[in-house]
Amino acid sequence: MRFTDFLTFLDGTVTPESAKLHLATPDGESKPLDAYLAGEFEEWQAWQSKLNFERPHVVSLIRLPGVDRWLFAGVFEPVGSKWGLARNKYKYELLEKPSCGEFKGRLVIRYARTGRGAYRNLENLIDQMVVEEILPRPMAVGEFPGFKAIDISKRVLDVVVREAVESWRVALSNVAGVYLISDPGSGRLYVGSAAGAGGIWARWCAYSAGGHGGNKLLKELVEGGDEARVQSLRFAVLEIADLHSTEPDVLQRESHWKRILLSREFGLNAN
């Protein structure tokens, strides 16, 4: 079924000619899918560098991992915009249309995007976008993906910690190991380690609470006032160890990764 036909079925006022399509993709520092999973997509979308939403409706799609797949994030009505000096961008007031809300976060669209433009007039794409799947429930933070597959932003980590997602809590609290924090805004890396009670979970809870875990250079970044940049910090696990591993052994592996990744010389490790 064509996506545009589905929209019009949900709400007859949402026609291709009335809608601006927003193809939300990562912008270098932040990822719209992370913002959606954290319940912050509408705030993320509201800030625009140009007057991009000058039509009666905005239809929002978020790029999903993989090829040509997009998550429907809702239909919105722009009711005004103003220039925000703090971010040097326009901030739109966007009202979500409840008539389309039932399928927000559930509808997956197949669309082979051409070009780099993130804002399209929907009538130009009528035959290019089809409904691929309707999920049984809105997409949310998933089950623990395995240590090798972890790649989450602080924004998503905050959700995992706040909701104490069981699969994540159990997995991370039962291992010691070495982890990596990266700053997409600068490309700088921080290598850390966790040993003892609570394992990596306890350590990452500290980052969620304060943003820096006591590290000097991360603290400077966090206290710099750029909250969007802090929320975009990404977390991964480099290697795991048994909780019974001694702290000196884990610290030795931490030092190994700092040397390999040059995180002392060019990254966020102060020692």
N, C-alpha and C positions, 0 to 999 in steps of 0.2 A: 504493500500500500504506500502511496506517495505521502510523505511527511506533511506536505501542505494540505492535502485532503483531510488528514487526521486532525490537524489544527482547526480547520474550518468546521469539522464535525463537532469538535469540543466547544467551539465558540464561533458563531457565524460572523462576528465582527472582526475576527482575526483573519484577514485575507492576505494573500501574498503581496498585494499592492500597498497594504497598510503597514507592512512590517519591515523593520531593519533586522537582519540576521547578525548576531554577535557570535563569532567563532572564537571562543575563549581558549587560548593556548598559553603555555609558559612564556613569560616575558624576560627570562634571564635570571631574575632574582626570586620570583614566586611562581607557584603553580596553581592555576584556578581549581584543579581537582582537589588539591589539598585544602584550599579555602572552602570548597563545597563540603568536604567531609567534616570540616571543623564548624560548619554552620555559619560561615562568614563570606559566602560567595557574593551575596547581594551588596555587602559593603565593598568587597573587592571590585565588583563590576561598576559600582557607582562612580568611581574616580576614572575620568577619561582625559587624555591629553588634548583631545579636540572635541568639537560638538558632533559626536558620532551618532547620537540617538534622536535625530530630528524627524521622527516619524511617529504615528500614533501608537505603534507597538514595537517592542524589542523582543525578539525570540532568541533565547540564549542556549547555546550548545557548548559543551566542554569536551575537549579532546580527551579520549580515553587511551590508555596504553594499547599498542598494537597498530593495525593499519585501518585507516578510513572509518573509525568508529567514534561516535560522539554521544555524549549523555545530554538528554534534554533537561535543562535547569530552570525552565519556566518561561512564561510570557509576562512582560512588564509594560506598564504605561508610563512614559516619561511625563512628569507634571511640572518640570522646571529644572533649571541648572544654575549654578553660581560658581564663580572662580574662587578656588581655595588657595590662598597664598601659602599656606603651610606646605602643601604638596606641589604647588605650581601646576595644578590641574583643575579641570572642571569637575564639580561634584553634582551628579544628577540625583533628583528625587524620583525613585522608580517604585510604582505601586504594582505589586504582583496581581495578576488576574486569577482569582480563585477558580474560575471555570476550567482552567487548564492545570490546576494544582494537583489533581489526583495522579497525574502521570509524571510529575516532577521527580527526577532522580530514578525513574523506572524505565523510561523510554530510551532505547538505544537506536541511533540513526546511522545508516550506512551512507557515507558521502566521501567521494574521492576529491578532496580539495585541490583546486588548481590556483596557483599564485600564492602570494603571501598575505593578501588583504584579509583582515579580521572582521570587516564590516561590509555586508553585502545586502543589496536589495533582494528580498526574498523571491520576487516574481521572476528573477533571472535564473533561479535554481530549481524551478518546480519539478522538472523531470530528472533531476540529479540526486535527489535525496529521498530515501525510502526508509520506512520503519523496519528495522531488522529484528528487534526483540523487545518484549515488554517484561521487565523483571517482576517477580512476585512481590517485592517490597523495595522501597527506595534504597539506593546504594549507600552503604555506610562503611566505616572502618572495618576492614576484613579481618579474618582470622590470621593468626601469626603465620607468616609466609615461609618460615625457615630462616636460619641465621644468615645464610649466604644471600638471601633475597631482600634483606632489610635495606630500605632506602626511603626514609620518611623525613618530612620537615618537622621543625619544632611545633608548628601549628598542629600537625597530626599527632605528634608525640603528646602534646597537651591533652588531646582528646583521649588517647589511649590511657594516659595516667589518670585523668579525671574520672573516666568511666571504669577504671581498673579492669580493662578488657582481659578476661581470664586467660585466654590462650597466650597473650603477650606476657602477662604477669607471671604465669607459671614458667614459661620458657626462659625468660630473662632473669628471673630470681633464682634459678637453679644452676646458673653458670657464672664463673668468673671469666675474665677475658680482656681483650684490647678492642677499643672502639674508635671510630673516626667521626669527627664533626667537621663539616666543610661549610665555608661561607661563600655562596654563589656570587655574592656581590663583589668579592675580591679574588676568589680562587684560593684563598689561604686555608690551610688545614690545621686541625688540632687532633693530636693523638692522645687518648687517655686510657685508663685501665680501671678495672674494678676487681676486688678480691674480698673474700669473707662473706658474712651474712648479708643476704639480700642481693648479692651478685650485681650484675649489670642493671637490673631493674631498679635497685635502690639508688644507684648512681644517676641513672637517667631521670628518676623522680626529682632529684636535686636540680638537674638542669631545667626540668619543666617548671619547677617552683621559682627559681631565680634567674635562669637563663645562662648562667656562667659557671656554676659549680665551684666557684672560688678561684678559678683560673684568672691570672692577672690580665692577659690580653683579651680574653673573652669578656671579662668584666668591663674593660674599656669600651669594647664594641657595644655591649648591652647598655652601658650608661651613656652612650653617645646619643641616645634619643631616637634612633631610627627603628621604630617598632616593627615595621614591615620587613626590614632586613633581619632583625632578630628572629622573627617568625619563619623566615625562609631558611635558616640554618638547617643543614641536613645531617641525619644520624645514620650510621652504618656500623656493622660489626666486622672487625678485621679477623679476629680469631677468638675461639672460646677455650676455656680450660675448666677442669673440675673445680668445684668450690673448695675442695681440700688442698688445692695448689697453694703453695706458700706465697706470701706477698712478694718476697724477693724474686721468685721465679716469674711471677706475672709482671713485675716491674722490669725485669730483664727483657721480656718480650715487648713491652711497651717501648723500651729504649731502642730495640731492634727496628720497630716500625717508624719511630721518629727519625732514625738514621736513614732508612730506606726512602721515606717520603719527604725528607728534608724539611720537616715541620719546625725544627728549631731555627734553621737558617732563613727560611722564607715563609714560615707559617705562623701559627698562633701559640706554639709552645715556647714559653719563656725559659724553660730549663730542659 
